[in-house]
């Protein structure tokens, strides 16, 4: 488990990224179906709160946590 928070910068023009995609981009899950499953099981947090919406729009400034690892979403540019 890491105490460091990784950073994920949105692409230019993006206002958000869907929650299940964060898990895939970070390499925490290899497939979207797998990511959606762990989200629906209540194993993923957004800003410290359990989030079960697979397509939740995660925006800049929010932090996603799974399995003891966290990533902060940053705005492009």
N, C-alpha and C positions, 0 to 999 in steps of 0.2 A: 504494500500500500504506500502511496506517495502522498506527502503533504503539500506538494507543489501543485499549483493550478496551471494547466496548460492553457493555451490561447488558440482560438479558431476565428480567423477573420472572414467575414462574409465577402462574397465576390462583389465586384463593382456592380451597382444597380440592384443588388439583393437587399431587401428590407428584413428578411427572416430566413431561417432554415427550419425544416420540419424536424421534430425531435428524433424520429427514428433515423434520419439521415446523419444527425450528429454522431450517433453511436457507430454508424458505418464509417464515416469520415475519420473518426478518431481511431479506428481499428479495433474497437471494443467488440464489434460483431462483424462477422464476415458476410452476412446476408440480411436483407431488409426484413424478411419474415422472422428471422431470429431476433432482430432488434425489436420488432413490433410485439413479439411474445414477451420479452422481459419487461417491456413498458407496461403491457396489459397486466402483468403479474405484480405490478407495484414496486419494481426493483430500481426504478430510475427517479431521480429527484431533479426538480428545476427550482433554483433558489431555495434549496432546503426543504421543499415540499414535495411529497410523492405526487408524481404526474402519471396518469394512465391514458392520456390522449396521445395516440401514436403520431398523429399529424399536428400536434400542437406547434404553433408558430413560435419558435424561439428567436428572440430579437437581441440586438446588441445590448450588452450590459448584464444579460442573464447568465447564470452558471448552471451547467448540467453536471450531475454527479451519478456515477454508476460504479459499483463494485470497489468503492474506496478511492476512485479517481475522479477528478473534476476538470472541466474545461469551461473557460469564460468566453462568451461570444463577443467578438469585437466588430465594430462597423468598418466597412471598407474605406480605404484612403486614410 
